[in-house]
Amino acid sequence: MLTALAYEALIKEVELTPKPGLVDKANNGSHHDMSLETFYRSAKAIAPFVDTFLTCKRDFAALREAGKACECAMFEATKGINTHKGMIFSLAVICGAIGSVGYKDMTALQREIRHLCHDLVQHDLAHLKTPKTHGERFYLQTKATGIRGEAAAGYPTLFQQSLPFFTQHYKRYGEDMALKLTLLLLMSETQDSTLFARGGLEGLAFVQQEAKKRLHVRDALVLDEALNTFDEACIQRNLSPGGSADLLGLTWFLHGLG
């Protein structure tokens, strides 16, 4: 069940259209090396590792090794293109926690994630000198702990913000509109290292501000028009909120557990 749910979460995220700066059914966003098909291949490569993540449970070293193996499978499927590296990290952490405490009690799940990742920032970032990833460069320049800090805190952006927001709007407006509004919410709040890598602090601030401007829209046609305009602006600036896209997929995944 969880493998199918995780796979479907990856598909839901990429097929949501329109999305600012991201690959979707309409275009490839700000990505010249990716397409919908690239993400389909990536999702198929990732799904078989969900069971491995679940069996790792509290063994963070084992989770990391499984995550690296999953990354290798992703890169092989995509011919070297990084479609889901950040998503793999978070999916591994969340599934490892689910393997320990299940998913019926979200409070217990969040507490387990915090336990699992309690020293992650200290271990990975505190003594960092030579950055290898967008997240590490983001930390060295801004001290923002990015997805590692989010994991260490138990993913408060997911559990306290995007999940209740999505659930509320899903009940009122349906899945498609709820996903689009939740993406805007995440883009307006997330310290996205992918955006920082492409546009610096200026690009990150631009996306956050533009997302906030559109969060009030509750008409489906008007929302799509606003997202299309936003998409054009992101493409023009070569900006892509990949971190927010990952969190959107995880939001749908967690909602599906309920």
C-alpha positions as CSV (number, residue, x, y, z in Angstrom):
1,M,0.0,0.0,0.0
2,L,2.7,2.5,1.0
3,T,4.8,1.8,-2.1
4,A,1.8,2.5,-4.3
5,L,0.9,5.6,-2.4
6,A,4.5,6.9,-2.6
7,Y,4.6,6.3,-6.3
8,E,1.2,8.0,-6.8
9,A,2.4,11.0,-4.8
10,L,5.3,11.5,-7.2
11,I,3.0,11.2,-10.2
12,K,0.4,13.6,-8.6
13,E,3.1,16.2,-8.1
14,V,4.6,16.2,-11.5
15,E,1.2,16.0,-13.4
16,L,-0.3,18.9,-11.5
17,T,-0.7,21.6,-14.2
18,P,0.1,24.5,-14.3
19,K,3.0,24.9,-11.9
20,P,5.4,27.9,-11.8
21,G,8.8,27.0,-13.1
22,L,8.3,23.2,-12.7
23,V,7.8,20.3,-15.1
24,D,4.2,19.6,-15.8
25,K,1.8,18.5,-18.5
26,A,2.0,21.9,-20.2
27,N,5.8,22.5,-20.4
28,N,9.1,21.7,-18.8
29,G,9.2,24.8,-16.7
30,S,12.7,26.1,-16.1
31,H,14.2,22.7,-16.8
32,H,15.9,22.2,-20.2
33,D,17.1,18.7,-19.3
34,M,13.8,17.3,-17.9
35,S,10.4,16.3,-19.2
36,L,7.3,14.5,-17.9
37,E,8.8,11.2,-19.1
38,T,11.9,11.8,-17.1
39,F,9.9,12.1,-13.9
40,Y,7.9,9.0,-14.8
41,R,11.1,6.9,-15.1
42,S,12.4,8.4,-11.9
43,A,9.2,7.6,-10.0
44,K,9.3,4.0,-11.2
45,A,12.9,3.7,-10.0
46,I,12.2,5.1,-6.6
47,A,9.1,3.2,-5.7
48,P,10.7,-0.2,-5.0
49,F,12.9,1.3,-2.3
50,V,9.9,2.3,-0.1
51,D,9.8,-1.2,1.5
52,T,13.5,-0.9,2.3
53,F,13.1,2.4,3.9
54,L,10.3,1.0,6.1
55,T,12.4,-1.9,7.3
56,C,15.3,0.4,8.2
57,K,13.2,2.0,10.9
58,R,15.4,3.8,13.4
59,D,18.7,2.8,11.8
60,F,19.6,6.2,10.3
61,A,22.9,4.8,8.8
62,A,20.9,2.1,7.1
63,L,18.4,4.7,5.8
64,R,21.2,6.8,4.4
65,E,22.7,3.8,2.6
66,A,19.3,2.8,1.2
67,G,18.8,6.5,0.1
68,K,22.1,6.4,-1.7
69,A,21.1,3.2,-3.5
70,C,17.8,4.8,-4.4
71,E,19.6,7.9,-5.8
72,C,21.8,5.6,-7.9
73,A,18.7,3.9,-9.3
74,M,17.1,7.3,-10.0
75,F,20.2,8.6,-11.8
76,E,20.4,5.4,-13.9
77,A,16.7,5.7,-14.9
78,T,17.1,9.4,-15.8
79,K,20.5,9.2,-17.4
80,G,22.1,11.3,-14.8
81,I,19.4,13.9,-14.3
82,N,18.5,14.9,-10.7
83,T,14.7,14.7,-10.6
84,H,14.1,13.6,-7.0
85,K,17.2,13.7,-4.8
86,G,15.6,15.9,-2.2
87,M,12.4,13.9,-2.3
88,I,14.3,10.6,-1.8
89,F,15.9,12.0,1.4
90,S,12.5,13.0,2.9
91,L,10.7,9.9,1.8
92,A,13.4,7.7,3.4
93,V,13.2,9.6,6.7
94,I,9.4,9.6,6.8
95,C,9.1,5.9,5.8
96,G,11.8,4.9,8.3
97,A,9.7,6.6,11.0
98,I,6.5,4.9,9.8
99,G,8.4,1.6,10.0
100,S,8.9,2.2,13.7
101,V,5.6,3.7,14.9
102,G,3.1,3.4,12.0
103,Y,1.1,6.2,10.6
104,K,-2.2,6.2,12.5
105,D,-0.9,8.7,15.1
106,M,0.6,11.7,13.3
107,T,1.9,13.2,16.5
108,A,3.8,10.0,17.3
109,L,5.1,9.9,13.7
110,Q,6.4,13.5,13.9
111,R,8.0,12.8,17.2
112,E,9.7,9.7,15.7
113,I,11.0,11.8,12.8
114,R,12.5,14.3,15.3
115,H,14.2,11.4,17.2
116,L,15.5,9.9,14.0
117,C,17.0,13.2,12.8
118,H,17.8,14.9,16.1
119,D,21.6,15.4,15.3
120,L,21.3,15.7,11.5
121,V,22.1,19.4,11.4
122,Q,25.0,19.1,13.8
123,H,26.4,16.1,12.0
124,D,26.0,17.4,8.4
125,L,26.3,21.1,8.6
126,A,27.9,22.4,11.8
127,H,31.5,21.7,10.6
128,L,30.9,21.9,6.9
129,K,33.7,23.5,4.9
130,T,33.4,22.2,1.3
131,P,29.8,22.2,0.1
132,K,28.7,19.6,-2.4
133,T,25.0,20.2,-2.7
134,H,22.6,23.2,-3.1
135,G,21.5,22.8,0.5
136,E,25.1,22.8,1.8
137,R,25.9,26.0,-0.2
138,F,22.7,27.6,1.1
139,Y,23.8,26.9,4.7
140,L,27.3,28.2,4.3
141,Q,26.0,31.5,2.8
142,T,22.9,32.0,4.9
143,K,23.0,29.6,7.8
144,A,19.6,28.4,6.7
145,T,19.5,24.6,7.6
146,G,17.1,23.8,4.8
147,I,15.6,20.3,4.5
148,R,17.9,19.0,7.2
149,G,16.6,21.5,9.7
150,E,13.1,20.7,8.6
151,A,13.7,17.0,9.2
152,A,15.3,17.6,12.6
153,A,12.3,19.6,13.7
154,G,9.9,16.9,12.5
155,Y,8.8,18.5,9.3
156,P,6.6,21.3,10.9
157,T,6.0,22.8,7.4
158,L,4.3,19.5,6.5
159,F,2.5,18.5,9.7
160,Q,1.5,22.0,11.0
161,Q,1.1,23.9,7.7
162,S,0.7,22.2,4.4
163,L,-1.2,19.0,5.5
164,P,-4.0,20.8,7.4
165,F,-4.2,23.5,4.7
166,F,-4.5,20.8,2.0
167,T,-7.0,18.8,4.0
168,Q,-9.2,21.9,4.5
169,H,-9.1,23.0,0.9
170,Y,-9.5,19.5,-0.4
171,K,-12.8,19.2,1.4
172,R,-14.0,22.5,0.0
173,Y,-12.6,22.7,-3.5
174,G,-11.4,19.3,-4.5
175,E,-8.0,17.8,-5.0
176,D,-6.7,19.8,-8.0
177,M,-7.4,23.2,-6.6
178,A,-6.2,22.1,-3.1
179,L,-2.9,21.0,-4.6
180,K,-2.3,24.2,-6.5
181,L,-3.1,26.4,-3.4
182,T,-0.9,24.2,-1.2
183,L,1.9,24.6,-3.7
184,L,1.6,28.3,-3.4
185,L,1.5,28.1,0.3
186,L,4.7,26.1,0.3
187,M,6.4,28.4,-2.2
188,S,5.5,31.4,0.0
189,E,7.1,29.9,3.1
190,T,9.8,27.4,2.2
191,Q,13.5,28.4,2.3
192,D,14.1,26.5,-0.9
193,S,17.7,25.8,-1.7
194,T,16.9,24.9,-5.3
195,L,15.5,28.5,-5.8
196,F,18.6,29.9,-4.0
197,A,20.9,27.9,-6.3
198,R,19.2,29.4,-9.4
199,G,18.4,32.9,-8.3
200,G,20.1,33.7,-5.0
201,L,18.3,35.4,-2.2
202,E,16.7,37.7,-4.7
203,G,15.2,34.9,-6.7
204,L,14.0,33.2,-3.5
205,A,12.3,36.4,-2.3
206,F,10.7,37.0,-5.7
207,V,9.0,33.5,-5.7
208,Q,7.9,33.9,-2.0
209,Q,6.3,37.3,-2.7
210,E,4.6,36.3,-5.9
211,A,3.2,33.1,-4.3
212,K,1.7,35.1,-1.5
213,K,0.0,37.4,-3.9
214,R,-1.9,34.5,-5.4
215,L,-2.8,32.6,-2.3
216,H,-6.2,34.4,-1.9
217,V,-7.5,33.1,-5.3
218,R,-10.4,30.7,-4.9
219,D,-11.8,30.6,-8.5
220,A,-10.3,27.7,-10.5
221,L,-10.0,29.6,-13.8
222,V,-8.5,32.7,-12.3
223,L,-6.1,30.5,-10.3
224,D,-4.9,28.8,-13.5
225,E,-4.4,32.1,-15.2
226,A,-2.4,33.4,-12.2
227,L,-0.3,30.3,-12.2
228,N,0.4,30.5,-15.9
229,T,1.6,34.1,-15.5
230,F,3.7,33.0,-12.6
231,D,5.1,30.2,-14.6
232,E,6.2,32.5,-17.4
233,A,7.9,34.8,-14.9
234,C,9.8,31.9,-13.3
235,I,10.9,30.5,-16.7
236,Q,12.1,34.0,-17.7
237,R,14.2,34.1,-14.5
238,N,15.2,30.4,-14.7
239,L,13.7,29.8,-11.3
240,S,12.3,26.4,-10.1
241,P,10.8,25.8,-6.6
242,G,11.9,22.1,-6.5
243,G,12.0,22.0,-2.7
244,S,8.3,23.1,-2.5
245,A,7.4,20.5,-5.2
246,D,8.9,17.8,-3.0
247,L,7.0,19.0,0.0
248,L,3.8,19.1,-2.0
249,G,4.3,15.4,-3.0
250,L,4.9,14.5,0.7
251,T,1.8,16.4,1.7
252,W,-0.3,14.3,-0.7
253,F,1.4,11.2,0.6
254,L,0.7,12.0,4.3
255,H,-2.9,12.9,3.5
256,G,-3.3,9.6,1.7
257,L,-2.3,7.8,4.9
258,G,-5.4,9.1,6.7
